[in-house]
Amino acid sequence: MLKTLEEKKEREPMPPLKPKPYYRPIGKEMDVFEHAYQNKIPFLLKGPTGTGKSRFIEFMAHKLGKTLITVSCHEETSSTDLIGRYIIKGAETVWLDGPLTIAVKTGAILYLDEIAEARPDIIVAIHSLTDHRRELFIDKLGQTIKAHGDFMLVASFNPGYQRGFKELKPSTRQRFVAVTFNYPKAKAETEILINETEILSADAKKLVNIANKIRNLTELGLAETVSTRLLVDAAKLIRTGLPKRLAVHVAVVEPLTDDEEVINALNDLCDLMI
């Protein structure tokens, strides 16, 4: 029976390797990340939504050949969600490791996306992992686990959007090496759109020009401005045949605001530019 199972396993096709994520370096962020990883220093990405923070971490995990575990934090995310909990399985109560505990044990890269959105007990839970101790205390088990040598903690947050109410304390910030992500320069952003979507260069340039025009309209009071992610979405729609102006309306303008006057003004502006 064992031989049959082994033969069956040999006949099963290997799962395909994930393709390498596309990432266009903007500065020295790749060098900084590699040195932080080598020295086991937690890494913090700061910047607006849609500037490539998550894509950068995917790219670096692939480059280093490491497993990436991502947790998208929100106001209900608690330390129990990260560390683990007891569950009922049949007639037994068993412990189930959370993503943080799995990463600590296996040496994965744990990415806490928008960490400032999570509940405060998350910060308490990771403190002992972000200094020289590199250990995780699991209160419900009464255990302390030393982090695997390859474990790395990465977090991101948007300081502009979360200013005031949801902000990382200085005592937390200073446990990380930090890099600020912002919107790429026009040439780099155009290159990103072309590589991501295969859109025509002329159309990519027009989309980037639209984005930079809106980004400079600070008097509109937008909570968030045009991200590279929105431009990629618009480029995909154009690439598959949606009329250019309509693609910009639905993928760039509409996600920015619900104010009808602002939407109409932005649509008129975009129509003149594409």
N, C-alpha and C positions, 0 to 999 in steps of 0.2 A: 504493500500500500504506500509506503514512504517513497519507494522508487517511482511509483506512478505519479505521486504528487510532485516530485522533483522534475520528472519529465514534462508534466503539464506546465510547471512554472517556466521551464526552459522554452517551451513553445509559445508562451504568452509574449506578445510584443512589449518592448520596453516603452514606458511612457515618454512622449516626445519632450525634448528639452525646451524650456521656455525661451523664446527669442530674447535677445539682448534688448532691453528698453533703450529707446533713443533719448539721449540727453545732450544738449549743447552747452558746454561749460561757459559760464559768464565771467568768472574770475578765477581765483585760486581755491575754490571750494572743494574740489576733488583732492588736492594736496592736503588741505587742512583736515578733511575727513579721514584720510588714510593715516595721517600722523595721530589723530585723536584715537582711532581704532587701535593702532599699534601701542599707544600708551594707556589704553583702557580708560579714556576720559569721556564722560557723557557728552553728547552733541546736541545743540539746540539750534533749530532753524527758525528764524524770525522773518516775517514778511506777509504781504497781502495774500488774499485768496487767489489761486490760479497762477502763481508765479513759478511753479515747478518744484516746490519743496518735496512733495510726495514722489514725483518722478525721479528726483535726484537720489532719494534714498533707495528706490527700487533699482536704479542704475548702479549705485555703489554696492549694494548687497550682491547683485549679479556679478559685478566686477571682482569682488572679493570672494565669490563663491560661497556666500553665507545665506542661511535661511533667514527670511524676513517675516516677522510676525507684526501685523499692523492692527492697532486698536484706534478706532475713530471715537474720540472722547466727546461726551455730551453731558448735560447737567445731571443726568441720572447715573453716570458711570462712577462706580464706587471701588474701593480697594478690594472688596469681595469679588467683584467682576474680574479684576486683574489677578488676584492671588489664587482664588479657588473657593470651593464650597462643598459641603456634604450634600449628596443626593440620595434619593431612595432608588435602589435597584433590586427589584424582586422583593425579597424579604429582608434585605440587608441595607444598611446605611454605609455608603462608600464615599471616599474623598475624591473629588475631581479637580485636578490642577487647572488653574486659569492660565491665560496667555503669558503673564509675567513669570509665573513659576516655571512654565514649560521652557521659556526662553532662558531663564537663569540656569536651569538644569542641563539644557542641550547646547548652550553656546550660540543661540540665535541672536539676531539683531531685533530688538523690540522697538517699534516705532509708535509713540503715543502722539497721534495727530490731534492738534488743537487741545493741548494738555490743560490750558487755562479754563476750558469749558467744564472739566471734570470736577467732582466734589473734592473738598480740601483733604479728605483722608487719603486720596491718591498720592498727594505730595508727601504725606507722612510715611506712606508705605514704601516709597522709593528712596527716601533719604539715605538709608544705610547702604543702598546700592550705588549712590552717587558720590561716595567719598572713598577713603582708603580701605574701608571694611569690605566693600563689594559683597554684601551678604543680604539675604532676605529673611526676615523673621515672619513665620506663619503662626500667628497667635492661636488660631483654632486647633493647631496640631502641637503647639508648644515646641516647634522646631525652628532652627536657624540653618539656612542653606547657603553655603559659599557659592558664589557665582562661578560658573564654568569659565575657563580662561578666555574663551572666544566671545563671551557675552558682551553686548554693548547696548546701552540705553540711548535712544534718540527721541527727541520730542520737538514739536513745532507749535507755534502760536502766532496769532495775528495781533501785534501790539496796537495797531491803529484801530481796528474794529473793537478790541476788547479793552480799550483804555478806560481806566477808572474802576468800574465794577468788577471786572474779571481781569486781574493783572497778576503776573508772577511776582512773588516777593523777591527782594534782592538776595535774601539768604538762599533761595532756590536757584535763581539765575546764576549765582556765582559758583554753582556746582557743575556748570556746563561750559564747554567751549561753544561759542555762539557765532553764527554767520547770518548776515542779513541778506535775504533774497528780495529783489525788486524786479520791476519790469525790465526786460532786456532792451538794449539799444535797438534802433530801428533795423539795422542790418542783421543783427543776430536774431531778432524776432521774426523777420521775414524768412530767414533760413530755417527757423524752427517750423514755421507754417508749411513751407515747401516740403521739408523732410517728413513731417507728420501726416500730410494729406495729399501730397503730389499736386497741389494746386498750382496754376500758372504763376510764374514769378510776378507778372504785372498785377494780378489780382491780389497776391499776397502783400505786395507793397501798398496797395490801396487800403487793405484791411488794417495794416499797421498804421498808416496815416490817419485813418478814422479813429483808431484806438488812442493815439497820441493827442489828437485834437480833443477828444472827450476827456482824457485824463487831465488836460490843462484847463478844463472848464470847472474850476473849483467853486464858482458861484452857484452851481446847481445843488450843492449840498448832498451829493450822493453818498450813501453809507459805504459803498464799494464802487470802484471804477472799473473800466474794462480790463479784464485779465487776459493773459495769453490763452488760458483755457477757453474763454468765450470766442476768441479769434479762431482757435482750432476748430471749434464746433461750426462756426460760420463757414470756414474754409471747406470742411467736409460736406456741408450742404451744397455749397457752390460746385464742388468737385463732382457731385452726383447729379447735377443738373437743375437744382432749385434756382430760380432767378436771383441774381446777386443782391438786389435791394431787399427782396423779401427775406433772404437768408440773413442779412445784417439786421433787419428789423426784429426777427424772432430769436436770433442767437446772440445778438449783442445788446440791442436796446431794451427789449422787453424784460430780460432778467435783471436789469439795473434798477428799475423803479416801477411803481404802480401809479405814479402821478401822471395823469393823462396829458397835461400841458407839457411836461418835461419830455414824455414819450414822443409827442408830436413834434416838438422842437428838435429832438435828437434825430428822429426819422428824416425830417427835412434836411438837416445838416448832412446826414449820411448819404441821402439821395444825391446830393450835389457832389459827393466825393467818390461815388462808385457807379 
